[in-house]
């Protein structure tokens, strides 16, 4: 049976996220929290400790009214609960020259909640090619830019990789401002092995391409992490169960939000459950590593070949499945020829 863990929290969801207690007491525009944990690249200054003693600025304790150094700041934002934003992220957002957002409507809601008003620019998959050069030019002129995604850590299944690569190639400073990540939050709460994991992101939407992609993940010796949309969840789980085989898995939904839910169990059980239970919200799918066992039986090899052969030539398909299952490449190749109705020789398998 699949195990379900559901948490109904008193804090609200991303649409109306909860505030940290200090924000209620002191007002949204109070920069107090930012003063205690500001960006290590802010220019040093003087200050006093609680005991009234003079202290020198350090890389981990910047002074009031900080000024950011020029550069691109990859700034993580909450994945649901606005209280999860870091003090350093608030410092960057308050003091940067411009915030570069995936969707300004989403980012504006977070900024309004914390009383932050900064110029906004859009950078997403639709305009990245035309905007990249303009952003790089601003960085060359000494601008302080904060790059944010709609939720979580930038560049993790979000645009920005090419911008960061180009900035680094040109010797422009790029700084991480770490924080919330849906993938890591789901991994830590799933109960699956976390010592080794592989982030996949979104699988192809079409079943055939999705199954081919899954076949290439069979032998990875770690927990697999996927993002998936609610409408495609049931079909994706069905394909995972057929291609990846018997494994433990978990579905993490609406993490840090009002209707947070984590359901764990065998992959085929979860596939059967969601086949008859519509899902909603933001979803992370986690699949445990393959069990340590000998070569797969002919039934599993045939099932994998049936999925791979419509999209791959015989030899690459046989090589991939042989490596994934620990079987003889020659035997898998001959079986692939049989299933595809082609004639070949055993010698071809050794080419």
C-alpha positions in Angstrom: 0.0 0.0 0.0 1.2 3.5 -0.7 1.8 5.6 2.3 0.5 9.1 2.6 1.7 11.9 4.7 -0.4 15.1 4.5 0.3 18.2 6.4 -2.3 21.0 6.7 -0.4 24.1 7.8 -1.7 27.3 9.3 0.4 29.4 7.0 -1.0 30.3 3.7 0.1 29.3 0.2 2.1 31.1 -2.4 -0.8 33.3 -3.4 -1.0 34.8 0.1 2.1 33.6 2.0 2.7 34.0 5.7 5.0 36.6 7.1 7.8 36.1 9.6 6.8 37.3 13.1 9.3 40.2 12.9 7.6 41.5 9.8 4.3 41.9 11.6 5.9 43.6 14.6 8.2 46.0 12.8 6.6 46.6 9.4 7.5 45.3 6.0 9.9 48.1 5.1 12.1 47.6 8.2 15.6 46.6 7.1 16.5 45.2 10.5 16.7 41.5 9.6 18.9 42.3 6.6 21.5 44.0 8.8 22.4 40.9 10.7 23.1 38.7 7.7 23.9 40.7 4.7 25.7 39.9 1.5 29.4 39.1 2.2 30.4 41.1 -0.9 29.0 44.3 0.5 31.5 47.1 1.2 32.8 47.0 4.7 32.0 49.6 7.4 31.9 50.0 11.1 29.3 49.0 13.7 28.6 48.0 17.3 27.9 44.7 18.8 25.0 44.2 21.3 27.4 44.8 24.1 28.3 48.2 22.7 31.8 47.1 21.6 33.2 48.3 18.3 33.5 45.5 15.8 35.2 45.2 12.4 33.2 44.2 9.4 33.7 40.6 8.2 32.6 38.6 5.2 29.7 37.2 7.2 28.6 40.2 9.2 28.2 43.3 7.0 27.2 46.7 8.4 24.0 48.7 8.1 23.0 50.4 4.8 25.0 47.9 2.8 26.0 48.5 -0.8 26.2 45.5 -3.1 29.3 44.9 -5.2 28.7 44.9 -9.0 27.7 41.5 -10.5 25.0 39.0 -11.2 23.3 37.6 -8.1 21.5 34.3 -8.5 18.9 34.8 -5.9 16.7 31.9 -4.6 13.1 32.8 -3.7 10.5 30.7 -1.7 8.7 27.8 -3.4 5.5 28.5 -1.5 5.8 30.0 1.9 7.2 33.5 1.7 8.7 33.2 5.2 11.3 30.9 3.7 13.1 33.7 2.0 16.6 34.3 3.4 17.8 37.5 5.0 20.6 37.7 2.5 18.1 37.4 -0.4 16.1 40.3 1.0 19.3 42.4 1.2 20.1 41.7 -2.4 16.6 42.4 -3.6 16.5 45.7 -1.7 19.9 46.9 -2.8 20.3 45.7 -6.4 19.9 48.0 -9.3 17.4 45.8 -11.1 15.7 42.5 -10.6 15.6 40.1 -13.6 12.6 37.9 -13.3 11.1 35.0 -15.1 7.6 36.5 -14.7 7.4 40.0 -13.2 3.8 39.4 -12.1 4.9 36.5 -9.8 8.0 38.4 -8.5 6.0 41.6 -7.9 3.8 39.8 -5.4 6.8 38.7 -3.3 8.4 42.1 -3.5 5.2 43.8 -2.4 4.9 41.5 0.6 8.3 42.7 1.9 7.9 46.3 0.9 10.6 46.2 -1.8 10.4 48.4 -4.9 13.0 47.9 -7.5 13.0 48.1 -11.4 12.0 44.8 -13.0 13.1 43.2 -16.3 11.9 40.0 -17.9 14.2 37.1 -18.8 12.6 33.9 -19.8 12.7 31.2 -22.6 10.8 33.5 -25.0 13.1 36.6 -24.9 16.4 35.2 -23.6 18.3 35.4 -26.9 17.5 39.1 -27.3 17.8 40.1 -23.6 21.1 38.3 -22.8 23.3 40.8 -24.6 21.6 43.7 -22.9 22.0 42.2 -19.5 25.7 41.5 -20.1 26.2 45.1 -21.2 24.7 46.3 -18.0 27.0 44.0 -16.0 30.0 45.3 -17.9 29.0 48.8 -16.8 29.0 47.8 -13.2 25.3 47.0 -12.6 24.1 44.9 -9.6 21.5 42.5 -11.1 19.4 40.0 -9.1 18.3 37.0 -11.2 15.2 35.2 -9.8 12.9 32.5 -11.0 9.2 32.2 -10.3 10.0 30.0 -7.3 13.0 28.3 -5.9 16.6 28.4 -7.0 17.3 30.0 -10.5 18.6 27.8 -13.3 17.2 24.6 -11.7 14.8 23.7 -14.6 14.6 27.5 -15.3 16.2 29.8 -17.8 19.6 31.5 -17.0 22.3 28.9 -17.8 23.5 30.7 -21.0 23.5 34.0 -19.2 25.6 32.8 -16.4 28.0 31.0 -18.8 28.4 34.1 -20.9 29.0 36.3 -17.8 31.7 34.0 -16.5 33.4 33.7 -19.9 33.6 37.5 -20.0 35.1 37.7 -16.5 32.0 39.2 -15.0 31.2 38.4 -11.3 28.5 35.9 -10.6 27.4 35.3 -7.0 25.1 32.5 -5.6 22.4 33.6 -3.1 21.2 30.1 -2.0 17.8 29.3 -0.5 14.7 27.2 -1.3 14.8 24.4 -3.8 11.8 22.1 -4.5 14.0 19.3 -5.7 16.1 19.2 -2.5 13.1 19.8 -0.2 11.4 16.8 -1.8 14.5 14.7 -1.6 15.0 15.3 2.1 11.4 14.6 3.0 10.9 11.5 0.7 12.7 9.0 2.9 14.6 7.7 -0.2 18.4 7.5 -0.3 19.9 11.0 -0.5 23.6 10.2 -0.6 23.5 10.0 -4.5 20.8 11.6 -6.6 20.2 12.7 -10.2 18.0 15.6 -11.1 16.1 15.0 -14.4 13.6 17.9 -14.4 10.7 17.5 -16.8 10.4 14.4 -19.0 9.2 14.7 -22.6 5.4 15.1 -22.8 4.9 12.4 -25.4 4.9 8.8 -24.1 7.3 7.3 -26.7 10.0 10.0 -26.1 9.4 9.8 -22.4 9.9 6.0 -22.3 13.1 6.4 -24.3 14.4 9.0 -21.9 13.5 6.7 -18.9 15.4 3.8 -20.5 18.5 5.9 -20.4 18.1 6.4 -16.7 17.8 2.7 -15.6 21.3 2.1 -14.5 21.9 5.4 -12.6 22.8 4.2 -9.0 20.9 7.0 -7.2 17.5 8.5 -6.5 16.0 10.1 -9.6 14.2 13.5 -9.2 11.6 14.6 -11.7 9.3 17.6 -12.0 5.9 16.9 -13.5 2.7 18.6 -14.2 -0.6 17.4 -12.6 -2.2 16.5 -16.0 0.7 14.3 -17.0 1.4 12.7 -13.6 -0.6 9.5 -14.1 0.8 8.7 -17.5 4.4 9.5 -16.4 4.1 7.2 -13.4 2.8 4.4 -15.6 5.7 4.7 -18.0 8.2 4.9 -15.0 6.7 1.7 -13.5 7.0 -0.2 -16.8 10.5 1.0 -17.7 12.3 1.4 -14.4 10.7 -1.6 -12.8 10.0 -2.4 -9.1 11.3 0.6 -7.1 10.4 2.6 -4.1 9.1 6.1 -5.0 7.5 9.2 -3.5 5.3 12.0 -4.8 5.8 15.4 -3.1 3.0 17.9 -3.9 2.6 21.5 -2.9 5.6 21.6 -0.7 5.6 24.4 2.0 2.1 25.3 1.0 -1.3 24.9 2.7 -2.0 21.5 1.2 1.4 20.0 1.4 1.3 16.2 0.8 3.9 13.5 0.5 2.8 10.0 -0.7 5.3 7.2 -0.8 5.2 3.5 -1.8 6.1 1.1 -4.6 6.3 2.8 -8.0 3.6 0.6 -9.5 1.3 1.2 -6.5 1.6 5.0 -6.9 1.0 4.6 -10.7 -2.2 2.7 -10.0 -3.3 5.3 -7.3 -2.8 8.4 -9.5 -4.4 6.6 -12.5 -7.7 7.0 -10.6 -7.0 10.1 -8.5 -6.6 13.5 -10.2 -3.9 15.6 -8.8 -3.3 19.3 -8.5 -0.5 21.7 -7.8 3.3 21.7 -8.1 4.7 18.1 -8.1 8.0 16.5 -7.6 8.4 12.7 -8.4 11.2 10.8 -6.7 12.2 7.3 -7.7 14.6 5.2 -5.6 17.8 3.6 -7.1 17.7 0.2 -8.7 18.1 -2.8 -6.4 21.4 -4.7 -6.4 20.5 -7.8 -8.4 21.7 -9.9 -11.3 20.9 -9.6 -14.9 17.2 -9.0 -15.8 15.1 -11.8 -17.1 13.9 -12.0 -20.8 10.5 -10.6 -20.0 11.9 -7.3 -18.8 14.4 -7.1 -21.6 11.7 -7.7 -24.2 9.6 -4.9 -22.5 12.4 -2.5 -22.7 13.2 -3.4 -26.3 9.6 -2.9 -27.3 9.7 0.6 -26.0 13.1 1.5 -27.4 13.1 0.1 -30.9 10.5 2.4 -32.4 12.7 5.3 -31.6 16.3 3.9 -31.8 18.3 1.8 -34.2 18.8 -1.8 -33.2 22.4 -1.7 -32.2 22.2 1.5 -30.0 19.0 0.1 -28.4 20.6 -3.2 -27.6 23.8 -1.6 -26.2 21.7 0.7 -24.0 19.5 -2.0 -22.6 22.3 -4.5 -22.1 24.2 -1.9 -20.0 21.1 -1.0 -18.1 20.2 -4.6 -17.2 23.6 -6.2 -16.9 22.8 -8.6 -19.7 24.9 -9.8 -22.6 25.0 -7.3 -25.4 25.1 -10.1 -28.0 22.0 -11.8 -26.5 20.1 -8.5 -26.3 21.0 -7.6 -29.8 19.8 -11.0 -31.2 16.6 -10.6 -29.2 16.2 -7.1 -30.7 16.6 -8.4 -34.2 13.9 -11.1 -33.5 11.5 -8.5 -32.2 12.1 -6.1 -35.0 11.8 -8.9 -37.6 15.3 -8.3 -39.0 18.0 -10.8 -39.9 21.4 -10.4 -38.5 24.3 -12.5 -37.4 25.8 -12.9 -34.0 29.0 -11.4 -35.3 27.1 -8.1 -35.8 26.6 -7.8 -32.1 30.3 -7.7 -31.5 31.0 -4.9 -34.0 
